[in-house]
Amino acid sequence: MPVDSHLLAVFLVTSIIAMVIPGPDMLFILGCGMRGGPRAGLLATAGVATSEAVHVAVAAAGLAALFAAVPVAFTVVRIVGAAYLIYLGVQTLRHRRDVDVEPAGVSGRRAYLNGLLTNLLNPKMVTFTIAFLPQFIDPALGHVWVQFAILGAVLIALEFLVDGTVGVLAGRIGDWLRRRHTARRRLNATVGTLFIGLGVRLAAER
């Protein structure tokens, strides 16, 4: 199997938990769905997913070559990535009370382009991709770029599954989020703790 089955299982669980927490991408897609209907919500999801594909491809091309040329670089990236995940967890806990929903464009075309450009030009998303995906790569299995491709495909599929559903059901979910601020704060606290725990575990690995 080109990907370690245990790492893949952890990747699936972690990605799903992270995606169901209302973050910038989900709130953007939610706004598109609320303003432009299900089609706009789906196209906004497609825009975000397209940018994620670009991020994954860049990370795979650059990091796979780097790991092959300088094996110790994998350890460095893992440690830096673990530190960044801890940082994200702390930031999520600090801002767990932030519940604003940003409005978005109305037309499907604008929703797609905004989703593409907003996520593509977001340095935090680039850094997150570089920090997150290598945690689930096993260089010992070889074909690092194939592992990146598989994990990237899974990530994009989950993007459509989770955020695409949010886009289609935007009106109902928007009402729920506006009424359930306490629930969202608790979810943010959960994901913040998750990222910190994952970062500590990864930093402790040899």
C-alpha positions in Angstrom: 0.0 0.0 0.0 1.5 3.4 -1.0 0.3 5.1 2.2 0.7 3.7 5.7 -2.8 2.5 6.8 -2.4 3.8 10.4 -1.3 7.2 9.3 -4.1 7.3 6.7 -6.7 6.5 9.4 -5.3 9.2 11.7 -5.3 11.6 8.7 -8.9 10.9 8.0 -10.1 11.4 11.5 -8.0 14.5 12.1 -9.1 16.1 8.7 -12.8 15.4 9.3 -12.7 16.8 12.8 -10.9 19.9 11.6 -13.2 20.4 8.7 -16.5 20.2 10.6 -15.4 23.1 12.8 -16.6 26.4 11.2 -13.4 28.0 9.9 -12.7 30.7 7.3 -13.4 28.4 4.3 -16.6 27.0 5.7 -17.9 30.5 6.7 -17.0 31.8 3.2 -18.9 28.9 1.6 -21.7 29.4 4.1 -22.0 33.0 3.1 -22.0 32.2 -0.6 -24.8 29.6 -0.1 -26.8 32.0 1.9 -26.5 34.8 -0.6 -26.5 32.9 -3.9 -28.2 29.6 -3.2 -26.9 25.9 -3.4 -25.2 26.4 -6.8 -23.1 29.3 -5.5 -22.3 27.3 -2.3 -21.0 24.4 -4.4 -19.0 26.6 -6.8 -17.4 28.3 -3.8 -16.5 24.9 -2.5 -15.0 24.1 -5.9 -12.9 27.3 -5.8 -11.5 26.4 -2.4 -10.8 22.8 -3.5 -9.0 24.0 -6.6 -6.7 26.2 -4.5 -6.1 23.3 -2.2 -5.1 21.1 -5.1 -2.5 23.8 -6.1 -1.2 23.9 -2.6 -0.9 20.1 -2.4 0.9 19.9 -5.8 3.4 22.6 -4.8 4.0 21.0 -1.4 4.4 17.6 -3.0 6.8 18.7 -5.8 9.0 20.8 -3.5 9.1 18.8 -0.3 9.4 15.4 -2.1 12.5 16.5 -3.9 13.9 18.1 -0.7 13.3 14.9 1.4 15.0 12.8 -1.2 18.1 15.1 -1.4 18.3 15.9 2.3 16.7 13.2 4.5 17.2 15.3 7.7 14.9 17.9 6.1 11.9 15.6 6.8 12.6 15.7 10.5 13.0 19.5 10.4 9.7 20.0 8.6 8.0 17.6 11.0 9.2 19.6 14.0 8.3 22.9 12.4 4.9 21.5 11.4 4.3 20.2 14.9 5.1 23.7 16.3 2.8 25.3 13.9 0.0 22.9 14.8 0.4 23.8 18.4 0.3 27.5 17.4 -2.9 26.9 15.5 -4.4 25.2 18.5 -3.5 28.0 20.8 -4.9 30.6 18.3 -8.1 28.6 18.0 -8.5 28.5 21.8 -7.8 32.2 22.0 -10.4 33.1 19.3 -13.0 30.5 20.2 -15.5 33.3 21.0 -15.2 34.8 17.5 -18.5 33.9 15.7 -18.8 36.5 12.9 -19.9 35.2 9.5 -18.5 37.1 6.6 -20.8 37.8 3.6 -19.8 36.6 0.2 -20.6 37.1 -3.5 -23.9 36.2 -5.1 -23.2 34.8 -8.5 -21.7 31.3 -9.0 -18.8 32.6 -11.1 -17.9 35.2 -8.5 -18.3 32.6 -5.7 -15.8 30.2 -7.5 -13.2 32.9 -8.2 -13.4 34.4 -4.7 -13.1 30.9 -3.2 -10.1 30.2 -5.5 -8.2 33.5 -5.0 -9.0 33.9 -1.3 -7.6 30.5 -0.4 -4.9 30.5 -3.0 -3.4 33.8 -1.8 -3.8 32.9 1.9 -0.3 32.3 3.3 -1.7 30.6 6.3 -3.3 27.9 4.1 0.0 27.3 2.2 1.8 27.0 5.5 -0.9 24.7 6.9 -0.7 22.4 3.9 3.1 22.2 4.2 2.9 21.7 8.0 -0.1 19.2 8.0 0.4 16.8 5.1 4.0 15.7 5.9 2.9 14.5 9.3 1.2 11.6 7.6 3.9 10.8 5.1 6.2 7.8 5.7 9.5 8.3 3.7 10.4 4.6 4.3 7.6 3.6 2.0 9.1 5.5 -0.9 7.3 7.5 -3.6 6.7 10.4 -1.4 4.9 12.3 -4.1 2.4 9.5 -4.6 1.7 9.7 -0.8 1.2 13.4 -1.1 -1.2 12.9 -4.1 -3.3 10.3 -2.3 -3.6 12.4 0.9 -4.3 15.5 -1.2 -7.1 13.7 -3.1 -8.6 12.5 0.2 -8.4 16.1 1.5 -10.1 17.5 -1.5 -12.8 14.8 -1.4 -13.5 15.7 2.2 -13.7 19.4 1.3 -16.5 18.7 -1.2 -18.2 16.3 1.2 -18.2 18.6 4.3 -18.1 22.2 2.9 -20.1 21.3 -0.2 -22.9 20.0 2.1 -22.6 23.3 4.0 -23.0 25.3 0.8 -26.1 23.4 -0.2 -27.7 23.6 3.2 -26.4 27.1 3.8 -29.7 28.7 4.9 -30.4 26.1 7.6 -26.8 25.9 8.8 -26.6 29.7 8.8 -29.6 29.9 11.1 -28.1 27.2 13.3 -24.7 29.0 13.6 -26.4 32.3 14.5 -28.4 30.7 17.3 -25.7 28.3 18.6 -22.8 30.5 19.5 -22.1 28.5 22.7 -21.9 25.3 20.7 -19.5 26.8 18.2 -17.2 28.0 21.1 -17.1 24.5 22.5 -16.3 23.1 19.1 -13.5 25.6 18.6 -12.1 24.7 22.0 -12.2 21.0 21.0 -10.3 21.5 17.7 -7.8 23.8 19.4 -7.1 21.1 22.0 -6.9 18.5 19.2 -4.3 20.5 17.3 -2.2 21.1 20.4 -2.3 17.5 21.3 -1.4 16.4 17.8 1.5 18.9 17.7 2.9 17.7 21.1 2.6 14.0 20.0 4.4 14.7 16.7 7.1 16.8 18.4 7.8 13.9 20.8 8.2 11.3 18.1 11.7 10.3 17.1 
